[in-house]
């Protein structure tokens, strides 16, 4: 592998429930298990009879009262996007089928355009890129025709070409911040207002983004405003946010009263600025903030308490506390979709929603003394990993040599169907797509709002099934607990990966997963699992995407260590895809069908 991304840089790493701060960039990791002495302890939603599919909407409405969803959060009106989503979700719940429209309504969509205009902002300053991303989001609110290259030009263009949209690379101007200036030259007539912010008072930037999204404007620093105004003789309105509030709490309180009523309640953003997710922030008109989830917790909770947020709302971006933002957001039934470095979100959201299918697993005869293992990539719940390093991994010719599962986010069904199409179109018999933590959204099951957790579980089932996924990574689900049982009974999956091994009648099997941050750790984790002469052993190994995102990494690194293992311990390991592994477990232990 020769390509690298900014995601390779070190960051806050998830390990055994603790974080280690290596640098500003953040990444979750699987726990790295080192206890070699541990004992290694869904098929698609069943299709119902055609007659049930023909039940009328009138009959369906009569059944709605049986569904455990909070009416205050979701008033039923088929004319609203969220209600359309609920209608589809509830149809699946009530009838027990996977609707062809299940993957819908969780995220704001932009209107599709027939042609796309591309600008290269790789060499622009951070402040210029902030304005360029905001301008892209503003343009794409009307028609998703603006696309920005901000790193790895070959990858950006390959993904755009695969989408099938005709595109034109705008001829760049010369000089400083050429990308933004080229972009502004084409779309200056769309800009009704410039809102000046102070990068040293970051809250002025966040509020400028929200105000610009709702008022047909763009956020600018003073120097960017002067440059654009003088070069293009732009004569719109200018608002100055630099000294409007004495502190950030006063600023966000103003935003809650003045801007929140115009914000979309399906998404809320915790985001460092400037980062590439900004275009989707502006296009979706979501509330965005840069508060400290520890020091400013009271203000964060004030935001999350806003009426309209709840089950199905996604916290996008990445908070300053990393994964731990779940401990607050989940208490308000808000799930995490990590996405701070996700690019061109306003463009990719314009494609039609889809559902997908993977065939169920195949059973093999499991023998005592053998270890039946699956390998998978980590961090697929993070959609910028799906778009960047994992996408790069799939260009490695070694991908077809060893069975390896790839974690992806079910949200791609609505946020980026061309990306999910691309993965499906390139699958071989050595590939499987599975969900990362914890399915449709990353949540701490332990912390999710108790009375709304069953509704989230049903949401999760619909989206995982719609993505065609048979397995997922369970996360922070104490066992035994009501939430653990609810998740396991509702998920509809063939199996789960997590801490510990469990085989319970009426529940999908859960197998132990062992995290590996690099090649050598992967090999050592292989060695840490011992065979059992009296029974087959089943386990999973999770390769941490960031640790393998390097030259000659990716699948090639996995292949080298599998070959090394086979040379040292010939025949000890049998590597399977998770769906085949779980089918084999179910057959071996004679488990009844999933609920």
C-alpha positions as semicolon CSV with decimal commas, in nm:
position;residue;x (nm);y (nm);z (nm)
1;X;0,000;0,000;0,000
2;X;0,144;0,336;-0,100
3;X;-0,141;0,569;-0,004
4;X;-0,177;0,729;0,333
5;X;-0,430;0,963;0,489
6;X;-0,437;1,212;0,772
7;X;-0,615;0,938;0,965
8;X;-0,281;0,760;1,003
9;X;-0,161;1,024;1,246
10;X;-0,178;0,921;1,610
11;X;-0,481;1,015;1,817
12;X;-0,684;0,932;2,127
13;X;-0,689;0,554;2,116
14;X;-0,955;0,326;2,262
15;X;-0,797;0,053;2,465
16;X;-0,960;-0,154;2,737
17;X;-1,188;0,132;2,836
18;X;-0,906;0,387;2,871
19;X;-0,775;0,661;2,644
20;X;-0,415;0,744;2,570
21;X;-0,362;1,089;2,424
22;X;-0,093;1,074;2,156
23;X;-0,195;1,383;1,958
24;X;-0,495;1,596;1,856
25;X;-0,627;1,342;1,605
26;X;-0,862;1,087;1,756
27;X;-0,944;0,724;1,684
28;X;-1,120;0,443;1,856
29;X;-0,953;0,110;1,896
30;X;-1,065;-0,229;2,001
31;X;-0,943;-0,349;2,340
32;X;-0,616;-0,540;2,310
33;X;-0,666;-0,866;2,499
34;X;-0,350;-1,025;2,634
35;X;-0,489;-1,296;2,864
36;X;-0,394;-1,612;2,677
37;X;-0,569;-1,828;2,939
38;X;-0,921;-1,708;2,870
39;X;-1,169;-1,977;2,757
40;X;-1,324;-1,889;2,423
41;X;-1,663;-1,909;2,503
42;X;-2,867;-1,338;1,226
43;X;-2,959;-1,439;0,952
44;X;-3,149;-1,175;0,757
45;X;-3,491;-1,082;0,896
46;X;-3,724;-1,369;0,806
47;X;-3,953;-1,292;0,514
48;X;-4,322;-1,289;0,602
49;X;-4,608;-1,405;0,386
50;X;-4,698;-1,182;0,093
51;X;-5,039;-1,121;0,241
52;X;-4,885;-0,930;0,529
53;X;-4,699;-0,704;0,288
54;X;-5,036;-0,613;0,134
55;X;-5,184;-0,490;0,461
56;X;-5,323;-0,143;0,412
57;X;-5,199;0,173;0,576
58;X;-5,533;0,192;0,756
59;X;-5,467;-0,142;0,928
60;X;-5,112;-0,032;1,004
61;X;-5,228;0,288;1,175
62;X;-5,461;0,086;1,397
63;X;-5,155;-0,111;1,516
64;X;-4,936;0,191;1,586
65;X;-5,047;0,218;1,948
66;X;-4,875;-0,115;2,017
67;X;-4,531;0,019;1,922
68;X;-4,314;0,155;2,200
69;X;-4,211;0,492;2,056
70;X;-4,241;0,824;2,233
71;X;-4,516;1,023;2,061
72;X;-4,390;1,354;2,197
73;X;-4,067;1,309;2,008
74;X;-4,223;1,179;1,691
75;X;-4,569;1,319;1,618
76;X;-4,711;1,104;1,339
77;X;-4,758;1,302;1,020
78;X;-4,678;1,133;0,691
79;X;-4,587;1,466;0,534
80;X;-4,265;1,509;0,736
81;X;-3,934;1,332;0,661
82;X;-3,898;1,198;1,014
83;X;-4,252;1,061;1,010
84;X;-4,192;0,893;0,674
85;X;-3,892;0,727;0,833
86;X;-4,100;0,617;1,132
87;X;-4,373;0,484;0,905
88;X;-4,122;0,259;0,730
89;X;-3,949;0,159;1,052
90;X;-4,276;0,076;1,226
91;X;-4,401;-0,122;0,929
92;X;-4,094;-0,339;0,969
93;X;-4,151;-0,370;1,342
94;X;-4,523;-0,448;1,322
95;X;-4,512;-0,679;1,022
96;X;-4,172;-0,837;1,088
97;X;-4,043;-0,768;0,738
98;X;-3,754;-0,569;0,593
99;X;-3,911;-0,296;0,382
100;X;-3,736;-0,189;0,064
101;X;-3,756;0,167;0,200
102;X;-3,623;0,095;0,551
103;X;-3,300;0,292;0,503
104;X;-3,462;0,632;0,499
105;X;-3,530;0,943;0,700
106;X;-3,248;0,945;0,954
107;X;-3,036;1,205;0,776
108;X;-3,102;1,526;0,581
109;X;-3,081;1,470;0,205
110;X;-2,979;1,724;-0,058
111;X;-3,151;1,754;-0,399
112;X;-2,956;1,578;-0,673
113;X;-2,795;1,776;-0,955
114;X;-2,728;1,657;-1,311
115;X;-2,372;1,795;-1,327
116;X;-2,097;1,851;-1,073
117;X;-1,837;2,125;-1,047
118;X;-1,511;2,036;-0,878
119;X;-1,263;2,270;-0,713
120;X;-0,924;2,182;-0,562
121;X;-0,868;2,342;-0,219
122;X;-0,569;2,134;-0,110
123;X;-0,333;2,431;-0,094
124;X;-0,576;2,680;0,060
125;X;-0,530;2,808;0,415
126;X;-0,744;2,665;0,698
127;X;-0,957;2,978;0,714
128;X;-1,012;2,973;0,338
129;X;-1,111;2,607;0,350
130;X;-1,360;2,682;0,627
131;X;-1,529;2,932;0,396
132;X;-1,505;2,702;0,094
133;X;-1,672;2,411;0,275
134;X;-1,946;2,643;0,400
135;X;-2,000;2,777;0,047
136;X;-2,019;2,419;-0,080
137;X;-2,289;2,339;0,176
138;X;-2,480;2,655;0,085
139;X;-2,472;2,571;-0,288
140;X;-2,570;2,209;-0,226
141;X;-2,874;2,308;-0,023
142;X;-3,042;2,384;-0,359
143;X;-2,875;2,121;-0,581
144;X;-2,579;1,903;-0,486
145;X;-2,346;2,018;-0,765
146;X;-2,038;2,131;-0,569
147;X;-1,752;1,894;-0,487
148;X;-1,425;1,983;-0,312
149;X;-1,089;1,808;-0,329
150;X;-0,917;1,871;0,002
151;X;-0,670;1,579;0,017
152;X;-0,574;1,270;-0,189
153;X;-0,692;1,397;-0,527
154;X;-0,683;1,050;-0,694
155;X;-0,913;0,908;-0,427
156;X;-1,155;1,201;-0,446
157;X;-1,174;1,173;-0,824
158;X;-1,201;0,793;-0,832
159;X;-1,495;0,801;-0,592
160;X;-1,659;1,080;-0,791
161;X;-1,610;0,895;-1,120
162;X;-1,764;0,580;-0,973
163;X;-2,078;0,775;-0,879
164;X;-2,151;0,823;-1,252
165;X;-2,214;1,196;-1,220
166;X;-2,074;1,407;-1,508
167;X;-1,830;1,656;-1,359
168;X;-1,612;1,950;-1,457
169;X;-1,289;2,056;-1,289
170;X;-1,306;2,433;-1,254
171;X;-1,006;2,611;-1,404
172;X;-0,816;2,738;-1,098
173;X;-0,719;3,098;-1,048
174;X;-0,361;3,173;-0,957
175;X;-0,232;3,307;-0,630
176;X;-0,321;3,265;-0,263
177;X;-0,628;3,056;-0,167
178;X;-0,689;2,974;-0,532
179;X;-0,948;2,704;-0,451
180;X;-1,181;2,929;-0,252
181;X;-1,143;3,218;-0,496
182;X;-1,217;2,991;-0,795
183;X;-1,521;2,857;-0,612
184;X;-1,643;3,204;-0,511
185;X;-1,601;3,336;-0,864
186;X;-1,856;3,078;-0,987
187;X;-2,103;3,103;-0,700
188;X;-2,074;3,459;-0,568
189;X;-2,433;3,533;-0,675
190;X;-2,555;3,269;-0,425
191;X;-2,392;3,455;-0,132
192;X;-2,628;3,709;0,023
193;X;-2,432;3,769;0,340
194;X;-2,082;3,738;0,485
195;X;-2,051;3,675;0,858
196;X;-1,716;3,772;1,007
197;X;-1,582;3,552;1,289
198;X;-1,268;3,546;1,502
199;X;-1,073;3,215;1,492
200;X;-0,936;3,294;1,838
201;X;-1,293;3,295;1,973
202;X;-1,404;2,967;1,821
203;X;-1,767;3,008;1,927
204;X;-1,799;3,298;1,683
205;X;-1,705;3,055;1,405
206;X;-1,964;2,796;1,508
207;X;-2,240;3,054;1,530
208;X;-2,131;3,207;1,199
209;X;-2,168;2,864;1,038
210;X;-2,522;2,817;1,169
211;X;-2,633;3,171;1,087
212;X;-2,482;3,148;0,739
213;X;-2,661;2,818;0,672
214;X;-2,998;2,975;0,756
215;X;-2,941;3,316;0,596
216;X;-2,781;3,240;0,262
217;X;-2,434;3,340;0,377
218;X;-2,079;3,224;0,436
219;X;-1,851;3,259;0,742
220;X;-1,532;3,457;0,677
221;X;-1,235;3,592;0,864
222;X;-1,168;3,962;0,814
223;X;-0,884;3,898;0,571
224;X;-1,086;3,647;0,365
225;X;-1,377;3,891;0,353
226;X;-1,150;4,173;0,234
227;X;-0,989;3,955;-0,033
228;X;-1,318;3,827;-0,179
229;X;-1,491;4,164;-0,164
230;X;-1,211;4,354;-0,332
231;X;-1,134;4,097;-0,604
232;X;-1,494;4,028;-0,710
233;X;-1,660;4,359;-0,612
234;X;-1,907;4,166;-0,399
235;X;-2,160;4,403;-0,241
236;X;-2,383;4,195;-0,014
237;X;-2,454;4,239;0,356
238;X;-2,183;4,190;0,619
239;X;-2,247;4,091;0,982
240;X;-1,973;4,095;1,245
241;X;-1,988;3,824;1,514
242;X;-1,642;3,889;1,659
243;X;-1,748;4,092;1,963
244;X;-2,117;4,009;1,980
245;X;-2,090;3,794;2,299
246;X;-1,870;3,820;2,607
247;X;-1,810;3,444;2,632
248;X;-1,896;3,113;2,471
249;X;-2,181;3,023;2,708
250;X;-2,356;3,351;2,635
251;X;-2,299;3,286;2,264
252;X;-2,448;2,934;2,269
253;X;-2,742;3,052;2,481
254;X;-2,814;3,309;2,209
255;X;-2,781;3,038;1,945
256;X;-3,027;2,815;2,131
257;X;-3,291;3,087;2,131
258;X;-3,218;3,249;1,792
259;X;-3,077;2,972;1,569
260;X;-3,190;2,639;1,714
261;X;-3,555;2,685;1,595
262;X;-3,424;2,681;1,237
263;X;-3,193;2,382;1,288
264;X;-3,261;2,029;1,163
265;X;-3,330;1,795;1,455
266;X;-3,211;1,476;1,286
267;X;-2,846;1,575;1,328
268;X;-2,638;1,770;1,578
269;X;-2,265;1,831;1,534
270;X;-1,975;1,832;1,779
271;X;-1,688;1,928;1,555
272;X;-1,345;2,083;1,554
273;X;-1,321;2,359;1,294
274;X;-1,220;2,383;1,026
275;X;-1,277;2,021;0,918
276;X;-1,428;1,876;0,602
277;X;-1,765;1,781;0,757
278;X;-1,850;2,154;0,752
279;X;-2,021;2,131;0,411
280;X;-2,277;1,885;0,551
281;X;-2,320;2,098;0,865
282;X;-2,424;2,394;0,649
283;X;-2,624;2,196;0,394
284;X;-2,825;2,016;0,664
285;X;-2,868;2,329;0,880
286;X;-2,773;2,129;1,188
287;X;-2,675;2,278;1,523
288;X;-2,295;2,272;1,558
289;X;-2,081;2,341;1,863
290;X;-1,726;2,314;1,994
291;X;-1,789;2,282;2,366
292;X;-1,585;2,080;2,613
293;X;-1,795;1,776;2,712
294;X;-1,638;1,789;3,059
295;X;-1,594;2,155;3,152
296;X;-1,901;2,272;2,957
297;X;-2,121;1,970;3,025
298;X;-2,418;2,178;3,148
299;X;-2,431;2,370;2,818
300;X;-2,388;2,051;2,614
301;X;-2,681;1,895;2,799
302;X;-2,886;2,210;2,743
303;X;-2,835;2,155;2,369
304;X;-2,922;1,785;2,386
305;X;-3,243;1,858;2,579
306;X;-3,383;2,048;2,281
307;X;-3,728;1,925;2,184
308;X;-3,709;1,717;1,866
309;X;-3,385;1,534;1,945
310;X;-3,417;1,168;2,040
311;X;-3,411;0,817;1,894
312;X;-3,277;0,845;1,540
313;X;-3,091;1,173;1,601
314;X;-2,721;1,143;1,523
315;X;-2,435;1,323;1,693
316;X;-2,195;1,374;1,402
317;X;-1,833;1,489;1,400
318;X;-1,612;1,394;1,696
319;X;-1,620;1,550;2,042
320;X;-1,318;1,663;2,243
321;X;-1,370;1,366;2,477
322;X;-1,379;1,119;2,188
323;X;-1,592;0,812;2,248
324;X;-1,688;0,934;2,595
325;X;-1,932;1,182;2,438
326;X;-2,165;0,880;2,432
327;X;-2,189;0,890;2,810
328;X;-2,376;1,220;2,777
329;X;-2,544;1,202;2,435
330;X;-2,685;0,851;2,487
331;X;-2,872;0,964;2,797
332;X;-3,080;1,179;2,561
333;X;-3,125;0,887;2,314
334;X;-2,882;1,051;2,070
335;X;-2,643;0,810;1,893
336;X;-2,294;0,877;1,758
337;X;-2,194;0,876;1,390
338;X;-1,824;0,964;1,400
339;X;-1,749;1,168;1,090
340;X;-1,525;1,469;1,156
341;X;-1,302;1,406;0,851
342;X;-1,585;1,287;0,625
343;X;-1,570;1,487;0,300
344;X;-1,834;1,610;0,052
345;X;-2,118;1,485;0,270
346;X;-2,364;1,732;0,117
347;X;-2,290;1,591;-0,230
348;X;-2,299;1,223;-0,136
349;X;-2,628;1,260;0,052
350;X;-2,805;1,349;-0,275
351;X;-2,804;0,992;-0,409
352;X;-3,111;0,768;-0,372
353;X;-3,136;0,552;-0,060
354;X;-3,091;0,179;-0,109
355;X;-3,105;-0,152;0,073
356;X;-2,853;-0,434;0,026
357;X;-2,820;-0,808;0,061
358;X;-2,552;-1,062;0,149
359;X;-2,626;-1,433;0,141
360;X;-2,638;-1,615;0,474
361;X;-2,343;-1,810;0,605
362;X;-2,255;-2,168;0,519
363;X;-2,194;-2,438;0,776
364;X;-1,875;-2,642;0,790
365;X;-1,804;-2,939;1,014
366;X;-1,616;-2,811;1,321
367;X;-1,358;-3,043;1,472
368;X;-1,206;-3,054;1,820
369;X;-0,847;-2,930;1,833
370;X;-0,906;-2,663;1,568
371;X;-0,942;-2,287;1,606
372;X;-1,210;-2,138;1,381
373;X;-1,129;-1,769;1,357
374;X;-1,254;-1,463;1,173
375;X;-1,058;-1,145;1,106
376;X;-1,209;-0,800;1,057
377;X;-1,113;-0,435;1,022
378;X;-1,202;-0,196;1,304
379;X;-1,370;0,146;1,304
380;X;-1,625;0,098;1,028
381;X;-1,880;0,288;1,235
382;X;-1,661;0,593;1,162
383;X;-1,772;0,697;0,813
384;X;-1,451;0,889;0,742
385;X;-1,266;0,558;0,785
386;X;-1,510;0,396;0,540
387;X;-1,432;0,674;0,293
388;X;-1,055;0,687;0,346
389;X;-0,819;0,415;0,484
390;X;-1,055;0,120;0,457
391;X;-1,135;0,225;0,100
392;X;-0,760;0,235;0,037
393;X;-0,718;-0,111;0,190
394;X;-0,961;-0,252;-0,064
395;X;-0,716;-0,161;-0,343
396;X;-0,457;-0,401;-0,197
397;X;-0,419;-0,706;-0,427
398;X;-0,375;-0,924;-0,118
399;X;-0,742;-0,864;-0,028
400;X;-0,850;-1,176;-0,217
401;X;-0,602;-1,406;-0,039
402;X;-0,740;-1,428;0,316
403;X;-1,103;-1,407;0,435
404;X;-1,139;-1,072;0,614
405;X;-1,459;-0,892;0,716
406;X;-1,490;-0,516;0,680
407;X;-1,679;-0,306;0,929
408;X;-1,891;-0,037;0,760
409;X;-2,163;0,195;0,884
410;X;-2,526;0,107;0,796
411;X;-2,586;0,484;0,770
412;X;-2,417;0,476;0,428
413;X;-2,754;0,350;0,293
414;X;-2,869;0,709;0,316
415;X;-2,552;0,918;0,354
416;X;-2,346;0,770;0,070
417;X;-2,498;0,488;-0,137
418;X;-2,228;0,514;-0,409
419;X;-1,967;0,424;-0,148
420;X;-2,166;0,124;-0,024
421;X;-2,234;0,029;-0,390
422;X;-1,859;0,036;-0,451
423;X;-1,785;-0,206;-0,167
424;X;-2,061;-0,444;-0,274
425;X;-1,949;-0,433;-0,638
426;X;-1,597;-0,543;-0,544
427;X;-1,678;-0,820;-0,298
428;X;-1,524;-1,163;-0,347
429;X;-1,581;-1,487;-0,162
430;X;-1,313;-1,367;0,082
431;X;-1,511;-1,055;0,184
432;X;-1,799;-0,983;0,417
433;X;-1,944;-0,650;0,526
434;X;-2,041;-0,620;0,893
435;X;-2,145;-0,340;1,128
436;X;-1,907;-0,177;1,371
437;X;-1,999;-0,061;1,720
438;X;-2,288;-0,075;1,784
439;X;-2,480;-0,107;1,458
440;X;-2,660;0,184;1,294
441;X;-2,501;0,424;1,545
442;X;-2,213;0,390;1,788
443;X;-2,358;0,391;2,138
444;X;-2,264;0,287;2,489
445;X;-2,547;0,042;2,552
446;X;-2,487;0,085;2,922
447;X;-2,563;0,461;2,907
448;X;-2,850;0,477;2,655
449;X;-3,180;0,620;2,784
450;X;-3,354;0,326;2,942
451;X;-3,713;0,377;2,828
452;X;-3,612;0,453;2,467
453;X;-3,358;0,175;2,429
454;X;-3,609;-0,079;2,285
455;X;-3,703;0,175;2,017
456;X;-3,333;0,224;1,933
457;X;-3,289;-0,154;1,910
458;X;-3,571;-0,180;1,656
459;X;-3,419;0,108;1,461
460;X;-3,086;-0,073;1,466
461;X;-3,238;-0,397;1,341
462;X;-3,404;-0,226;1,044
463;X;-3,086;-0,048;0,937
464;X;-2,847;-0,341;0,983
465;X;-3,085;-0,562;0,783
466;X;-3,122;-0,293;0,516
467;X;-2,744;-0,277;0,481
468;X;-2,732;-0,655;0,437
469;X;-2,516;-0,704;0,748
470;X;-2,526;-1,028;0,945
471;X;-2,298;-0,933;1,235
472;X;-2,196;-0,636;1,447
473;X;-1,967;-0,530;1,731
474;X;-2,151;-0,502;2,063
475;X;-2,016;-0,232;2,297
476;X;-2,039;-0,163;2,672
477;X;-2,334;-0,393;2,734
478;X;-2,302;-0,536;3,086
479;X;-2,409;-0,898;3,107
480;X;-2,643;-0,996;3,256
481;X;-2,864;-0,689;3,216
482;X;-3,204;-0,601;3,070
483;X;-3,040;-0,390;2,799
484;X;-2,803;-0,670;2,699
485;X;-3,093;-0,914;2,660
486;X;-3,304;-0,654;2,476
487;X;-3,024;-0,585;2,229
488;X;-2,951;-0,951;2,168
489;X;-3,317;-1,046;2,124
490;X;-3,391;-0,752;1,892
491;X;-3,080;-0,725;1,673
492;X;-3,173;-0,999;1,425
493;X;-2,805;-1,070;1,362
494;X;-2,634;-1,402;1,304
495;X;-2,378;-1,318;1,570
496;X;-2,192;-1,053;1,767
497;X;-1,829;-0,973;1,847
498;X;-1,742;-0,850;2,193
499;X;-1,578;-0,919;2,527
500;X;-1,645;-1,272;2,641
501;X;-1,809;-1,576;2,487
502;X;-2,178;-1,656;2,520
503;X;-2,400;-1,926;2,377
504;X;-2,756;-1,881;2,500
505;X;-3,066;-2,043;2,357
506;X;-3,283;-1,786;2,182
507;X;-2,998;-1,537;2,143
508;X;-2,735;-1,501;1,869
509;X;-2,390;-1,629;1,966
510;X;-2,129;-1,379;2,084
511;X;-1,760;-1,452;2,045
512;X;-1,450;-1,299;2,198
513;X;-1,264;-1,047;1,985
514;X;-0,892;-0,974;2,019
515;X;-0,760;-0,636;1,904
516;X;-0,431;-0,593;1,721
517;X;-0,275;-0,253;1,654
518;X;-0,007;-0,379;1,413
519;X;0,132;-0,688;1,243
520;X;0,336;-0,817;1,533
521;X;0,048;-0,774;1,775
522;X;-0,176;-0,966;1,535
523;X;0,066;-1,258;1,532
524;X;0,097;-1,254;1,910
525;X;-0,281;-1,249;1,944
526;X;-0,298;-1,553;1,716
527;X;-0,060;-1,731;1,951
528;X;-0,256;-1,626;2,262
529;X;-0,550;-1,850;2,165
530;X;-0,495;-2,215;2,250
531;X;-0,674;-2,507;2,085
532;X;-0,892;-2,741;2,288
533;X;-0,850;-3,111;2,225
534;X;-1,211;-3,175;2,330
535;X;-1,397;-2,904;2,137
536;X;-1,352;-2,654;1,854
537;X;-1,255;-2,299;1,956
538;X;-1,422;-1,995;1,795
539;X;-1,280;-1,641;1,814
540;X;-1,232;-1,315;1,624
541;X;-0,936;-1,085;1,564
542;X;-0,992;-0,714;1,502
543;X;-0,718;-0,533;1,312
544;X;-0,706;-0,167;1,413
545;X;-0,741;0,025;1,087
546;X;-0,509;0,313;1,185
547;X;-0,230;0,076;1,286
548;X;-0,239;-0,096;0,946
549;X;-0,283;0,226;0,745
550;X;0,075;0,252;0,625
551;X;0,303;0,158;0,337
552;X;0,281;-0,217;0,274
553;X;0,010;-0,239;0,541
554;X;-0,355;-0,327;0,491
555;X;-0,440;-0,676;0,370
556;X;-0,078;-0,744;0,279
557;X;0,016;-0,717;0,646
558;X;-0,259;-0,960;0,747
559;X;-0,153;-1,206;0,475
560;X;0,207;-1,202;0,596
561;X;0,104;-1,291;0,950
562;X;-0,142;-1,560;0,846
563;X;0,132;-1,719;0,635
564;X;0,374;-1,694;0,927
565;X;0,119;-1,860;1,155
566;X;0,055;-2,143;0,912
567;X;0,427;-2,206;0,873
568;X;0,474;-2,230;1,250
569;X;0,150;-2,414;1,340
570;X;0,025;-2,586;1,028
571;X;-0,343;-2,672;1,038
572;X;-0,414;-2,521;1,380
573;X;-0,622;-2,231;1,245
574;X;-0,917;-2,234;1,004
575;X;-1,000;-1,879;0,892
576;X;-1,365;-1,812;0,804
577;X;-1,585;-1,518;0,726
578;X;-1,801;-1,426;1,029
579;X;-2,126;-1,538;0,863
580;X;-1,981;-1,887;0,804
581;X;-1,828;-1,889;1,151
582;X;-2,162;-1,807;1,316
583;X;-2,351;-2,057;1,098
584;X;-2,103;-2,322;1,209
585;X;-2,138;-2,226;1,576
586;X;-2,517;-2,241;1,550
587;X;-2,501;-2,584;1,390
588;X;-2,241;-2,720;1,632
589;X;-2,434;-2,609;1,942
590;X;-2,774;-2,688;1,783
591;X;-2,906;-2,339;1,855
592;X;-3,267;-2,254;1,764
593;X;-3,336;-1,978;1,510
594;X;-3,288;-1,617;1,616
595;X;-3,587;-1,430;1,758
